[in-house]
Amino acid sequence: PHRNIEEIILPKESLTAFEDLLEEHRRQDILNSYGMKAAKKIIFFGPPGCGKTLAAEVIAYELNLPLAIV
């Protein structure tokens, strides 16, 4: 993945949720200290061309995770 969060355009509410998801994973140590874990799955849905793959690529890039598009 090579696209970062600056390359995705979302409504303010969606961008906030997107950033919250990233923050949840970046700060797993805090969640772990309370006996909680970050979500391990996310489901994107919508018609072709709405940005599902782009969103997955941005998440993978921002969290330094591998990405497989099947």
PQR file with spaces between the fields and no chain letter, atoms N, CA, C, O and H, PARSE charges and radii, in Angstrom:
ATOM       1  N    PRO     1       0.834   -1.207    0.000 -0.5600 1.5000
ATOM       2  CA   PRO     1       0.000    0.000    0.000  0.2800 2.0000
ATOM       3  C    PRO     1       0.869    1.258    0.000  0.5500 1.7000
ATOM       4  O    PRO     1       1.913    1.299    0.650 -0.5500 1.4000
ATOM       5  N    HIS     2       0.437    2.268   -0.723 -0.4000 1.5000
ATOM       6  CA   HIS     2       1.226    3.496   -0.803 -0.0000 2.0000
ATOM       7  C    HIS     2       0.389    4.762   -0.662  0.5500 1.7000
ATOM       8  O    HIS     2       0.923    5.863   -0.797 -0.5500 1.4000
ATOM       9  H    HIS     2      -0.411    2.235   -1.251  0.4000 1.0000
ATOM      10  N    ARG     3      -0.875    4.637   -0.400 -0.4000 1.5000
ATOM      11  CA   ARG     3      -1.726    5.829   -0.244 -0.0000 2.0000
ATOM      12  C    ARG     3      -1.955    6.108    1.229  0.5500 1.7000
ATOM      13  O    ARG     3      -2.284    5.212    2.006 -0.5500 1.4000
ATOM      14  H    ARG     3      -1.309    3.742   -0.290  0.4000 1.0000
ATOM      15  N    ASN     4      -1.774    7.376    1.600 -0.4000 1.5000
ATOM      16  CA   ASN     4      -1.953    7.744    3.002 -0.0000 2.0000
ATOM      17  C    ASN     4      -3.289    8.444    3.206  0.5500 1.7000
ATOM      18  O    ASN     4      -4.067    8.614    2.267 -0.5500 1.4000
ATOM      19  H    ASN     4      -1.507    8.104    0.968  0.4000 1.0000
ATOM      20  N    ILE     5      -3.537    8.842    4.430 -0.4000 1.5000
ATOM      21  CA   ILE     5      -4.844    9.410    4.789 -0.0000 2.0000
ATOM      22  C    ILE     5      -5.121   10.736    4.076  0.5500 1.7000
ATOM      23  O    ILE     5      -6.278   11.134    3.934 -0.5500 1.4000
ATOM      24  H    ILE     5      -2.905    8.705    5.193  0.4000 1.0000
ATOM      25  N    GLU     6      -4.080   11.410    3.633 -0.4000 1.5000
ATOM      26  CA   GLU     6      -4.258   12.666    2.914 -0.0000 2.0000
ATOM      27  C    GLU     6      -4.892   12.449    1.531  0.5500 1.7000
ATOM      28  O    GLU     6      -5.375   13.398    0.914 -0.5500 1.4000
ATOM      29  H    GLU     6      -3.141   11.087    3.748  0.4000 1.0000
ATOM      30  N    GLU     7      -4.887   11.209    1.053 -0.4000 1.5000
ATOM      31  CA   GLU     7      -5.376   10.917   -0.290 -0.0000 2.0000
ATOM      32  C    GLU     7      -6.809   10.409   -0.324  0.5500 1.7000
ATOM      33  O    GLU     7      -7.284    9.978   -1.375 -0.5500 1.4000
ATOM      34  H    GLU     7      -4.494   10.438    1.554  0.4000 1.0000
ATOM      35  N    ILE     8      -7.506   10.452    0.803 -0.4000 1.5000
ATOM      36  CA   ILE     8      -8.896   10.011    0.827 -0.0000 2.0000
ATOM      37  C    ILE     8      -9.780   11.188    1.211  0.5500 1.7000
ATOM      38  O    ILE     8      -9.477   11.927    2.148 -0.5500 1.4000
ATOM      39  H    ILE     8      -7.120   10.802    1.657  0.4000 1.0000
ATOM      40  N    ILE     9     -10.864   11.354    0.488 -0.4000 1.5000
ATOM      41  CA   ILE     9     -11.796   12.453    0.745 -0.0000 2.0000
ATOM      42  C    ILE     9     -13.082   11.848    1.295  0.5500 1.7000
ATOM      43  O    ILE     9     -13.733   11.034    0.639 -0.5500 1.4000
ATOM      44  H    ILE     9     -11.111   10.754   -0.273  0.4000 1.0000
ATOM      45  N    LEU    10     -13.434   12.259    2.504 -0.4000 1.5000
ATOM      46  CA   LEU    10     -14.614   11.736    3.178 -0.0000 2.0000
ATOM      47  C    LEU    10     -15.387   12.871    3.828  0.5500 1.7000
ATOM      48  O    LEU    10     -14.814   13.915    4.141 -0.5500 1.4000
ATOM      49  H    LEU    10     -12.905   12.920    3.037  0.4000 1.0000
ATOM      50  N    PRO    11     -16.700   12.673    4.035 -0.5600 1.5000
ATOM      51  CA   PRO    11     -17.444   13.649    4.842  0.2800 2.0000
ATOM      52  C    PRO    11     -16.840   13.706    6.242  0.5500 1.7000
ATOM      53  O    PRO    11     -16.217   12.744    6.692 -0.5500 1.4000
ATOM      54  N    LYS    12     -17.024   14.825    6.927 -0.4000 1.5000
ATOM      55  CA   LYS    12     -16.405   15.033    8.236 -0.0000 2.0000
ATOM      56  C    LYS    12     -16.697   13.899    9.215  0.5500 1.7000
ATOM      57  O    LYS    12     -15.797   13.449    9.925 -0.5500 1.4000
ATOM      58  H    LYS    12     -17.530   15.606    6.561  0.4000 1.0000
ATOM      59  N    GLU    13     -17.955   13.428    9.262 -0.4000 1.5000
ATOM      60  CA   GLU    13     -18.331   12.368   10.194 -0.0000 2.0000
ATOM      61  C    GLU    13     -17.590   11.062    9.867  0.5500 1.7000
ATOM      62  O    GLU    13     -17.126   10.360   10.764 -0.5500 1.4000
ATOM      63  H    GLU    13     -18.686   13.794    8.686  0.4000 1.0000
ATOM      64  N    SER    14     -17.490   10.757    8.590 -0.4000 1.5000
ATOM      65  CA   SER    14     -16.806    9.534    8.166 -0.0000 2.0000
ATOM      66  C    SER    14     -15.308    9.636    8.417  0.5500 1.7000
ATOM      67  O    SER    14     -14.685    8.661    8.838 -0.5500 1.4000
ATOM      68  H    SER    14     -17.868   11.327    7.861  0.4000 1.0000
ATOM      69  N    LEU    15     -14.728   10.791    8.167 -0.4000 1.5000
ATOM      70  CA   LEU    15     -13.300   10.976    8.408 -0.0000 2.0000
ATOM      71  C    LEU    15     -12.982   10.832    9.890  0.5500 1.7000
ATOM      72  O    LEU    15     -11.955   10.259   10.254 -0.5500 1.4000
ATOM      73  H    LEU    15     -15.234   11.583    7.825  0.4000 1.0000
ATOM      74  N    THR    16     -13.852   11.347   10.740 -0.4000 1.5000
ATOM      75  CA   THR    16     -13.660   11.212   12.186 -0.0000 2.0000
ATOM      76  C    THR    16     -13.686    9.740   12.590  0.5500 1.7000
ATOM      77  O    THR    16     -12.842    9.303   13.374 -0.5500 1.4000
ATOM      78  H    THR    16     -14.686   11.813   10.445  0.4000 1.0000
ATOM      79  N    ALA    17     -14.633    8.977   12.072 -0.4000 1.5000
ATOM      80  CA   ALA    17     -14.709    7.546   12.379 -0.0000 2.0000
ATOM      81  C    ALA    17     -13.474    6.827   11.863  0.5500 1.7000
ATOM      82  O    ALA    17     -12.948    5.938   12.533 -0.5500 1.4000
ATOM      83  H    ALA    17     -15.318    9.332   11.436  0.4000 1.0000
ATOM      84  N    PHE    18     -13.010    7.199   10.688 -0.4000 1.5000
ATOM      85  CA   PHE    18     -11.821    6.611   10.076 -0.0000 2.0000
ATOM      86  C    PHE    18     -10.597    6.881   10.948  0.5500 1.7000
ATOM      87  O    PHE    18      -9.816    5.972   11.228 -0.5500 1.4000
ATOM      88  H    PHE    18     -13.437    7.920   10.144  0.4000 1.0000
ATOM      89  N    GLU    19     -10.436    8.118   11.372 -0.4000 1.5000
ATOM      90  CA   GLU    19      -9.307    8.487   12.228 -0.0000 2.0000
ATOM      91  C    GLU    19      -9.385    7.795   13.581  0.5500 1.7000
ATOM      92  O    GLU    19      -8.359    7.407   14.141 -0.5500 1.4000
ATOM      93  H    GLU    19     -11.070    8.857   11.145  0.4000 1.0000
ATOM      94  N    ASP    20     -10.603    7.636   14.115 -0.4000 1.5000
ATOM      95  CA   ASP    20     -10.779    6.928   15.382 -0.0000 2.0000
ATOM      96  C    ASP    20     -10.339    5.467   15.261  0.5500 1.7000
ATOM      97  O    ASP    20      -9.715    4.922   16.172 -0.5500 1.4000
ATOM      98  H    ASP    20     -11.436    7.951   13.661  0.4000 1.0000
ATOM      99  N    LEU    21     -10.665    4.846   14.138 -0.4000 1.5000
ATOM     100  CA   LEU    21     -10.244    3.470   13.901 -0.0000 2.0000
ATOM     101  C    LEU    21      -8.723    3.366   13.896  0.5500 1.7000
ATOM     102  O    LEU    21      -8.160    2.464   14.515 -0.5500 1.4000
ATOM     103  H    LEU    21     -11.172    5.289   13.399  0.4000 1.0000
ATOM     104  N    LEU    22      -8.065    4.277   13.208 -0.4000 1.5000
ATOM     105  CA   LEU    22      -6.603    4.278   13.164 -0.0000 2.0000
ATOM     106  C    LEU    22      -6.018    4.499   14.558  0.5500 1.7000
ATOM     107  O    LEU    22      -5.066    3.825   14.951 -0.5500 1.4000
ATOM     108  H    LEU    22      -8.523    5.011   12.705  0.4000 1.0000
ATOM     109  N    GLU    23      -6.583    5.435   15.295 -0.4000 1.5000
ATOM     110  CA   GLU    23      -6.087    5.738   16.639 -0.0000 2.0000
ATOM     111  C    GLU    23      -6.256    4.542   17.575  0.5500 1.7000
ATOM     112  O    GLU    23      -5.394    4.270   18.410 -0.5500 1.4000
ATOM     113  H    GLU    23      -7.356    5.983   14.976  0.4000 1.0000
ATOM     114  N    GLU    24      -7.373    3.833   17.429 -0.4000 1.5000
ATOM     115  CA   GLU    24      -7.613    2.643   18.247 -0.0000 2.0000
ATOM     116  C    GLU    24      -6.490    1.627   18.060  0.5500 1.7000
ATOM     117  O    GLU    24      -6.046    1.005   19.025 -0.5500 1.4000
ATOM     118  H    GLU    24      -8.074    4.054   16.751  0.4000 1.0000
ATOM     119  N    HIS    25      -6.036    1.459   16.835 -0.4000 1.5000
ATOM     120  CA   HIS    25      -4.984    0.492   16.564 -0.0000 2.0000
ATOM     121  C    HIS    25      -3.595    1.018   16.915  0.5500 1.7000
ATOM     122  O    HIS    25      -2.714    0.247   17.296 -0.5500 1.4000
ATOM     123  H    HIS    25      -6.396    1.964   16.051  0.4000 1.0000
ATOM     124  N    ARG    26      -3.404    2.298   16.791 -0.4000 1.5000
ATOM     125  CA   ARG    26      -2.098    2.879   17.133 -0.0000 2.0000
ATOM     126  C    ARG    26      -1.852    2.866   18.636  0.5500 1.7000
ATOM     127  O    ARG    26      -0.705    2.847   19.082 -0.5500 1.4000
ATOM     128  H    ARG    26      -4.119    2.925   16.481  0.4000 1.0000
ATOM     129  N    ARG    27      -2.929    2.875   19.415 -0.4000 1.5000
ATOM     130  CA   ARG    27      -2.780    2.962   20.872 -0.0000 2.0000
ATOM     131  C    ARG    27      -3.280    1.701   21.565  0.5500 1.7000
ATOM     132  O    ARG    27      -3.912    1.763   22.620 -0.5500 1.4000
ATOM     133  H    ARG    27      -3.861    2.890   19.052  0.4000 1.0000
ATOM     134  N    GLN    28      -2.990    0.568   20.959 -0.4000 1.5000
ATOM     135  CA   GLN    28      -3.431   -0.709   21.523 -0.0000 2.0000
ATOM     136  C    GLN    28      -2.895   -0.933   22.925  0.5500 1.7000
ATOM     137  O    GLN    28      -3.529   -1.609   23.735 -0.5500 1.4000
ATOM     138  H    GLN    28      -2.477    0.518   20.102  0.4000 1.0000
ATOM     139  N    ASP    29      -1.731   -0.370   23.214 -0.4000 1.5000
ATOM     140  CA   ASP    29      -1.147   -0.555   24.541 -0.0000 2.0000
ATOM     141  C    ASP    29      -2.064   -0.030   25.643  0.5500 1.7000
ATOM     142  O    ASP    29      -2.162   -0.630   26.713 -0.5500 1.4000
ATOM     143  H    ASP    29      -1.216    0.179   22.556  0.4000 1.0000
ATOM     144  N    ILE    30      -2.729    1.081   25.382 -0.4000 1.5000
ATOM     145  CA   ILE    30      -3.656    1.638   26.377 -0.0000 2.0000
ATOM     146  C    ILE    30      -4.866    0.740   26.537  0.5500 1.7000
ATOM     147  O    ILE    30      -5.299    0.465   27.656 -0.5500 1.4000
ATOM     148  H    ILE    30      -2.649    1.568   24.512  0.4000 1.0000
ATOM     149  N    LEU    31      -5.421    0.277   25.406 -0.4000 1.5000
ATOM     150  CA   LEU    31      -6.554   -0.646   25.485 -0.0000 2.0000
ATOM     151  C    LEU    31      -6.170   -1.902   26.254  0.5500 1.7000
ATOM     152  O    LEU    31      -6.927   -2.374   27.102 -0.5500 1.4000
ATOM     153  H    LEU    31      -5.070    0.500   24.497  0.4000 1.0000
ATOM     154  N    ASN    32      -4.992   -2.439   25.956 -0.4000 1.5000
ATOM     155  CA   ASN    32      -4.534   -3.656   26.632 -0.0000 2.0000
ATOM     156  C    ASN    32      -4.411   -3.452   28.139  0.5500 1.7000
ATOM     157  O    ASN    32      -4.666   -4.375   28.913 -0.5500 1.4000
ATOM     158  H    ASN    32      -4.377   -2.055   25.267  0.4000 1.0000
ATOM     159  N    SER    33      -4.024   -2.257   28.556 -0.4000 1.5000
ATOM     160  CA   SER    33      -3.883   -1.995   29.991 -0.0000 2.0000
ATOM     161  C    SER    33      -5.227   -2.044   30.714  0.5500 1.7000
ATOM     162  O    SER    33      -5.271   -2.216   31.932 -0.5500 1.4000
ATOM     163  H    SER    33      -3.817   -1.508   27.927  0.4000 1.0000
ATOM     164  N    TYR    34      -6.332   -1.892   29.960 -0.4000 1.5000
ATOM     165  CA   TYR    34      -7.681   -1.995   30.519 -0.0000 2.0000
ATOM     166  C    TYR    34      -8.320   -3.341   30.198  0.5500 1.7000
ATOM     167  O    TYR    34      -9.515   -3.532   30.424 -0.5500 1.4000
ATOM     168  H    TYR    34      -6.296   -1.752   28.971  0.4000 1.0000
ATOM     169  N    GLY    35      -7.531   -4.268   29.675 -0.4000 1.5000
ATOM     170  CA   GLY    35      -8.046   -5.592   29.344 -0.0000 2.0000
ATOM     171  C    GLY    35      -8.895   -5.620   28.087  0.5500 1.7000
ATOM     172  O    GLY    35      -9.698   -6.533   27.897 -0.5500 1.4000
ATOM     173  H    GLY    35      -6.560   -4.112   29.492  0.4000 1.0000
ATOM     174  N    MET    36      -8.724   -4.631   27.232 -0.4000 1.5000
ATOM     175  CA   MET    36      -9.500   -4.548   25.997 -0.0000 2.0000
ATOM     176  C    MET    36      -8.580   -4.751   24.802  0.5500 1.7000
ATOM     177  O    MET    36      -7.360   -4.633   24.912 -0.5500 1.4000
ATOM     178  H    MET    36      -8.072   -3.889   27.386  0.4000 1.0000
ATOM     179  N    LYS    37      -9.184   -5.059   23.657 -0.4000 1.5000
ATOM     180  CA   LYS    37      -8.415   -5.238   22.429 -0.0000 2.0000
ATOM     181  C    LYS    37      -9.021   -4.387   21.317  0.5500 1.7000
ATOM     182  O    LYS    37     -10.219   -4.105   21.316 -0.5500 1.4000
ATOM     183  H    LYS    37     -10.176   -5.155   23.567  0.4000 1.0000
ATOM     184  N    ALA    38      -8.186   -3.991   20.386 -0.4000 1.5000
ATOM     185  CA   ALA    38      -8.659   -3.253   19.221 -0.0000 2.0000
ATOM     186  C    ALA    38      -9.434   -4.210   18.319  0.5500 1.7000
ATOM     187  O    ALA    38      -9.172   -5.413   18.306 -0.5500 1.4000
ATOM     188  H    ALA    38      -7.213   -4.220   20.387  0.4000 1.0000
ATOM     189  N    ALA    39     -10.374   -3.676   17.578 -0.4000 1.5000
ATOM     190  CA   ALA    39     -11.156   -4.489   16.638 -0.0000 2.0000
ATOM     191  C    ALA    39     -10.221   -5.137   15.629  0.5500 1.7000
ATOM     192  O    ALA    39      -9.263   -4.513   15.172 -0.5500 1.4000
ATOM     193  H    ALA    39     -10.587   -2.699   17.588  0.4000 1.0000
ATOM     194  N    LYS    40     -10.498   -6.376   15.285 -0.4000 1.5000
ATOM     195  CA   LYS    40      -9.648   -7.087   14.336 -0.0000 2.0000
ATOM     196  C    LYS    40     -10.260   -7.165   12.951  0.5500 1.7000
ATOM     197  O    LYS    40      -9.587   -7.562   11.999 -0.5500 1.4000
ATOM     198  H    LYS    40     -11.276   -6.883   15.656  0.4000 1.0000
ATOM     199  N    LYS    41     -11.523   -6.791   12.823 -0.4000 1.5000
ATOM     200  CA   LYS    41     -12.191   -6.897   11.524 -0.0000 2.0000
ATOM     201  C    LYS    41     -12.963   -5.619   11.231  0.5500 1.7000
ATOM     202  O    LYS    41     -13.448   -4.931   12.129 -0.5500 1.4000
ATOM     203  H    LYS    41     -12.069   -6.468   13.596  0.4000 1.0000
ATOM     204  N    ILE    42     -13.056   -5.335    9.957 -0.4000 1.5000
ATOM     205  CA   ILE    42     -13.864   -4.206    9.500 -0.0000 2.0000
ATOM     206  C    ILE    42     -14.478   -4.618    8.164  0.5500 1.7000
ATOM     207  O    ILE    42     -13.824   -5.264    7.345 -0.5500 1.4000
ATOM     208  H    ILE    42     -12.662   -5.893    9.227  0.4000 1.0000
ATOM     209  N    ILE    43     -15.709   -4.249    7.955 -0.4000 1.5000
ATOM     210  CA   ILE    43     -16.392   -4.588    6.713 -0.0000 2.0000
ATOM     211  C    ILE    43     -16.736   -3.292    5.983  0.5500 1.7000
ATOM     212  O    ILE    43     -17.379   -2.403    6.540 -0.5500 1.4000
ATOM     213  H    ILE    43     -16.240   -3.724    8.620  0.4000 1.0000
ATOM     214  N    PHE    44     -16.305   -3.202    4.748 -0.4000 1.5000
ATOM     215  CA   PHE    44     -16.662   -2.086    3.888 -0.0000 2.0000
ATOM     216  C    PHE    44     -17.760   -2.570    2.946  0.5500 1.7000
ATOM     217  O    PHE    44     -17.710   -3.695    2.449 -0.5500 1.4000
ATOM     218  H    PHE    44     -15.783   -3.924    4.295  0.4000 1.0000
ATOM     219  N    PHE    45     -18.736   -1.726    2.707 -0.4000 1.5000
ATOM     220  CA   PHE    45     -19.769   -2.094    1.760 -0.0000 2.0000
ATOM     221  C    PHE    45     -20.165   -0.873    0.949  0.5500 1.7000
ATOM     222  O    PHE    45     -20.023    0.267    1.392 -0.5500 1.4000
ATOM     223  H    PHE    45     -18.776   -0.812    3.111  0.4000 1.0000
ATOM     224  N    GLY    46     -20.652   -1.134   -0.221 -0.4000 1.5000
ATOM     225  CA   GLY    46     -21.096   -0.061   -1.098 -0.0000 2.0000
ATOM     226  C    GLY    46     -20.927   -0.477   -2.544  0.5500 1.7000
ATOM     227  O    GLY    46     -20.348   -1.523   -2.839 -0.5500 1.4000
ATOM     228  H    GLY    46     -20.767   -2.059   -0.581  0.4000 1.0000
ATOM     229  N    PRO    47     -21.436    0.349   -3.441 -0.5600 1.5000
ATOM     230  CA   PRO    47     -21.355    0.019   -4.866  0.2800 2.0000
ATOM     231  C    PRO    47     -19.924    0.128   -5.377  0.5500 1.7000
ATOM     232  O    PRO    47     -19.073    0.749   -4.739 -0.5500 1.4000
ATOM     233  N    PRO    48     -19.664   -0.481   -6.530 -0.5600 1.5000
ATOM     234  CA   PRO    48     -18.334   -0.366   -7.126  0.2800 2.0000
ATOM     235  C    PRO    48     -17.940    1.100   -7.314  0.5500 1.7000
ATOM     236  O    PRO    48     -18.753    1.935   -7.711 -0.5500 1.4000
ATOM     237  N    GLY    49     -16.689    1.385   -7.021 -0.4000 1.5000
ATOM     238  CA   GLY    49     -16.180    2.732   -7.243 -0.0000 2.0000
ATOM     239  C    GLY    49     -16.398    3.710   -6.108  0.5500 1.7000
ATOM     240  O    GLY    49     -16.102    4.896   -6.256 -0.5500 1.4000
ATOM     241  H    GLY    49     -16.028    0.708   -6.698  0.4000 1.0000
ATOM     242  N    CYS    50     -16.913    3.242   -4.968 -0.4000 1.5000
ATOM     243  CA   CYS    50     -17.187    4.187   -3.871 -0.0000 2.0000
ATOM     244  C    CYS    50     -15.992    4.385   -2.946  0.5500 1.7000
ATOM     245  O    CYS    50     -16.034    5.255   -2.076 -0.5500 1.4000
ATOM     246  H    CYS    50     -17.153    2.279   -4.847  0.4000 1.0000
ATOM     247  N    GLY    51     -14.912    3.592   -3.112 -0.4000 1.5000
ATOM     248  CA   GLY    51     -13.707    3.815   -2.324 -0.0000 2.0000
ATOM     249  C    GLY    51     -13.381    2.760   -1.290  0.5500 1.7000
ATOM     250  O    GLY    51     -12.564    3.002   -0.402 -0.5500 1.4000
ATOM     251  H    GLY    51     -14.878    2.885   -3.818  0.4000 1.0000
ATOM     252  N    LYS    52     -13.997    1.598   -1.385 -0.4000 1.5000
ATOM     253  CA   LYS    52     -13.728    0.538   -0.402 -0.0000 2.0000
ATOM     254  C    LYS    52     -12.265    0.096   -0.435  0.5500 1.7000
ATOM     255  O    LYS    52     -11.625   -0.020    0.610 -0.5500 1.4000
ATOM     256  H    LYS    52     -14.661    1.402   -2.107  0.4000 1.0000
ATOM     257  N    THR    53     -11.745   -0.148   -1.621 -0.4000 1.5000
ATOM     258  CA   THR    53     -10.356   -0.589   -1.744 -0.0000 2.0000
ATOM     259  C    THR    53      -9.397    0.526   -1.341  0.5500 1.7000
ATOM     260  O    THR    53      -8.381    0.263   -0.698 -0.5500 1.4000
ATOM     261  H    THR    53     -12.265   -0.054   -2.470  0.4000 1.0000
ATOM     262  N    LEU    54      -9.704    1.750   -1.706 -0.4000 1.5000
ATOM     263  CA   LEU    54      -8.874    2.888   -1.301 -0.0000 2.0000
ATOM     264  C    LEU    54      -8.832    2.993    0.220  0.5500 1.7000
ATOM     265  O    LEU    54      -7.765    3.207    0.795 -0.5500 1.4000
ATOM     266  H    LEU    54     -10.530    1.963   -2.228  0.4000 1.0000
ATOM     267  N    ALA    55      -9.973    2.845    0.871 -0.4000 1.5000
ATOM     268  CA   ALA    55     -10.015    2.911    2.330 -0.0000 2.0000
ATOM     269  C    ALA    55      -9.160    1.813    2.954  0.5500 1.7000
ATOM     270  O    ALA    55      -8.431    2.059    3.915 -0.5500 1.4000
ATOM     271  H    ALA    55     -10.840    2.671    0.404  0.4000 1.0000
ATOM     272  N    ALA    56      -9.247    0.605    2.408 -0.4000 1.5000
ATOM     273  CA   ALA    56      -8.422   -0.500    2.914 -0.0000 2.0000
ATOM     274  C    ALA    56      -6.947   -0.205    2.710  0.5500 1.7000
ATOM     275  O    ALA    56      -6.131   -0.491    3.585 -0.5500 1.4000
ATOM     276  H    ALA    56      -9.839    0.405    1.627  0.4000 1.0000
ATOM     277  N    GLU    57      -6.598    0.362    1.571 -0.4000 1.5000
ATOM     278  CA   GLU    57      -5.200    0.690    1.293 -0.0000 2.0000
ATOM     279  C    GLU    57      -4.677    1.758    2.250  0.5500 1.7000
ATOM     280  O    GLU    57      -3.545    1.664    2.725 -0.5500 1.4000
ATOM     281  H    GLU    57      -7.261    0.594    0.859  0.4000 1.0000
ATOM     282  N    VAL    58      -5.483    2.759    2.532 -0.4000 1.5000
ATOM     283  CA   VAL    58      -5.073    3.822    3.457 -0.0000 2.0000
ATOM     284  C    VAL    58      -4.866    3.243    4.858  0.5500 1.7000
ATOM     285  O    VAL    58      -3.885    3.571    5.526 -0.5500 1.4000
ATOM     286  H    VAL    58      -6.402    2.836    2.146  0.4000 1.0000
ATOM     287  N    ILE    59      -5.776    2.391    5.301 -0.4000 1.5000
ATOM     288  CA   ILE    59      -5.634    1.775    6.625 -0.0000 2.0000
ATOM     289  C    ILE    59      -4.355    0.946    6.688  0.5500 1.7000
ATOM     290  O    ILE    59      -3.595    1.042    7.652 -0.5500 1.4000
ATOM     291  H    ILE    59      -6.572    2.124    4.759  0.4000 1.0000
ATOM     292  N    ALA    60      -4.123    0.140    5.670 -0.4000 1.5000
ATOM     293  CA   ALA    60      -2.914   -0.690    5.645 -0.0000 2.0000
ATOM     294  C    ALA    60      -1.659    0.178    5.664  0.5500 1.7000
ATOM     295  O    ALA    60      -0.707   -0.121    6.384 -0.5500 1.4000
ATOM     296  H    ALA    60      -4.741    0.062    4.888  0.4000 1.0000
ATOM     297  N    TYR    61      -1.656    1.241    4.883 -0.4000 1.5000
ATOM     298  CA   TYR    61      -0.487    2.135    4.839 -0.0000 2.0000
ATOM     299  C    TYR    61      -0.267    2.789    6.204  0.5500 1.7000
ATOM     300  O    TYR    61       0.840    2.768    6.742 -0.5500 1.4000
ATOM     301  H    TYR    61      -2.429    1.484    4.299  0.4000 1.0000
ATOM     302  N    GLU    62      -1.326    3.365    6.750 -0.4000 1.5000
ATOM     303  CA   GLU    62      -1.205    4.107    8.007 -0.0000 2.0000
ATOM     304  C    GLU    62      -0.790    3.222    9.173  0.5500 1.7000
ATOM     305  O    GLU    62      -0.112    3.686   10.090 -0.5500 1.4000
ATOM     306  H    GLU    62      -2.225    3.383    6.313  0.4000 1.0000
ATOM     307  N    LEU    63      -1.189    1.952    9.150 -0.4000 1.5000
ATOM     308  CA   LEU    63      -0.864    1.045   10.247 -0.0000 2.0000
ATOM     309  C    LEU    63       0.304    0.114    9.916  0.5500 1.7000
ATOM     310  O    LEU    63       0.635   -0.795   10.678 -0.5500 1.4000
ATOM     311  H    LEU    63      -1.739    1.575    8.405  0.4000 1.0000
ATOM     312  N    ASN    64       0.915    0.367    8.764 -0.4000 1.5000
ATOM     313  CA   ASN    64       2.063   -0.435    8.324 -0.0000 2.0000
ATOM     314  C    ASN    64       1.733   -1.927    8.311  0.5500 1.7000
ATOM     315  O    ASN    64       2.474   -2.751    8.845 -0.5500 1.4000
ATOM     316  H    ASN    64       0.647    1.105    8.145  0.4000 1.0000
ATOM     317  N    LEU    65       0.599   -2.248    7.687 -0.4000 1.5000
ATOM     318  CA   LEU    65       0.140   -3.623    7.566 -0.0000 2.0000
ATOM     319  C    LEU    65       0.165   -4.059    6.108  0.5500 1.7000
ATOM     320  O    LEU    65       0.073   -3.225    5.207 -0.5500 1.4000
ATOM     321  H    LEU    65      -0.004   -1.578    7.253  0.4000 1.0000
ATOM     322  N    PRO    66       0.289   -5.361    5.874 -0.5600 1.5000
ATOM     323  CA   PRO    66       0.232   -5.832    4.492  0.2800 2.0000
ATOM     324  C    PRO    66      -1.206   -5.737    3.969  0.5500 1.7000
ATOM     325  O    PRO    66      -2.160   -5.719    4.746 -0.5500 1.4000
ATOM     326  N    LEU    67      -1.340   -5.676    2.662 -0.4000 1.5000
ATOM     327  CA   LEU    67      -2.656   -5.596    2.032 -0.0000 2.0000
ATOM     328  C    LEU    67      -2.706   -6.568    0.880  0.5500 1.7000
ATOM     329  O    LEU    67      -1.818   -6.578    0.027 -0.5500 1.4000
ATOM     330  H    LEU    67      -0.565   -5.690    2.030  0.4000 1.0000
ATOM     331  N    ALA    68      -3.741   -7.386    0.852 -0.4000 1.5000
ATOM     332  CA   ALA    68      -3.981   -8.307   -0.258 -0.0000 2.0000
ATOM     333  C    ALA    68      -5.335   -7.974   -0.856  0.5500 1.7000
ATOM     334  O    ALA    68      -6.344   -7.980   -0.150 -0.5500 1.4000
ATOM     335  H    ALA    68      -4.462   -7.378    1.545  0.4000 1.0000
ATOM     336  N    ILE    69      -5.369   -7.689   -2.126 -0.4000 1.5000
ATOM     337  CA   ILE    69      -6.619   -7.418   -2.826 -0.0000 2.0000
ATOM     338  C    ILE    69      -6.930   -8.634   -3.688  0.5500 1.7000
ATOM     339  O    ILE    69      -6.171   -8.987   -4.591 -0.5500 1.4000
ATOM     340  H    ILE    69      -4.550   -7.684   -2.699  0.4000 1.0000
ATOM     341  N    VAL    70      -8.053   -9.262   -3.394 -0.4000 1.5000
ATOM     342  CA   VAL    70      -8.417  -10.493   -4.089 -0.0000 2.0000
ATOM     343  C    VAL    70      -9.602  -10.234   -5.000  0.5500 1.7000
ATOM     344  O    VAL    70     -10.069  -11.148   -5.680 -0.5500 1.4000
ATOM     345  H    VAL    70      -8.669   -8.975   -2.661  0.4000 1.0000
